[in-house]
Amino acid sequence: MRARQPSLFAEEELPRYVADTAAVRDRLREMLAKMQAAASWPWKASTVATYRETVWPSLLGKLSDPDEAARLRAEIDAEAARLDAA
């Protein structure tokens, strides 16, 4: 007997992905520490652009505490300004 093929258009709601906030926080702090330890950008310009436009906003948006997200955003922005000026 053949298994029933699922519908392409799911009638039921699919489970929603919930990010592991501890892992997100660790990743942001890891990137921030790398920035703080560097005299100039530790990544290629294309990587920095991707981080600024996509990665950091996405990761910060996954944090459950808006105050923590704002604090990390301010720290990242301060380091980015310092590295831009270097």
N, C-alpha and C positions, 0 to 999 in steps of 0.2 A: 504494500500500500504506500502510495506517495504522500510525502508530507505536504501540508498546505503551504503554499507560498504566501509570505506576508504581502499586504497591499503596499503599493508605492505611496499611497495617500493614507497614512495612518489615521484611523478613526479615533483611537485613544491617544491621550497625551503621553508623549515620551518622557522618560526621566530627564530632569534638567541637570546639567553639569554644575557642580558647586566646587569652586577652587579651594585648595588646601591653603588657608590663609597663612599658616606657619611657613609653608614652603615659599609662598609669594613674598612674605616679609624677609625671609632668609635670602632670597634671590636679590631683592632690592638692596638689602644691606651689603651683600657681597659686591654688587656693582658700585655702590657708594664707597665702600672701603677701597676698592681698586682706584676709583677716581681720586680719593683723598690722598692716596699714597703716590700718585703720579705727578710729575712736574709738567707734563703735557698729556694730551689725550692718549689713553692707553689702547685705543681702538682706531681702526681706519675711519676716515671721514664718512664713508658710506654706512658703516656700522653705527657711528654716532647719530647719523641722520635717522636711521631705522629705530634706534633706541628712543630718540626724541619724539618722533612722529607716531610710533606704534607701540613699542615695548613698554616704556615707562607709563604712558597713560593707561594702557591695558592692565598692567600689574597693579598700579595704584587704584584703579577702579575695582579691583577684586578684593581689596582690603575691606573688612567689615566696619572698621572704626574710621569715620571721616576725619577725625582729628589726627589720627595717626597718619592717614594718607596725606593730609595737608602738611604735616610736619616733615614727612619724608620727601614730599614734593619740594618743599622749601630748601631742604638740605641738598637735594639733587640739583636744583636750580642754582644754588650758590656755588656748588662745585663746578657746574657747567660753565658759569660765568667766569670763574677763576681760570679754568682750562682754556676757555675761548680767548682770554686775555694773554695767555702764556705764549 
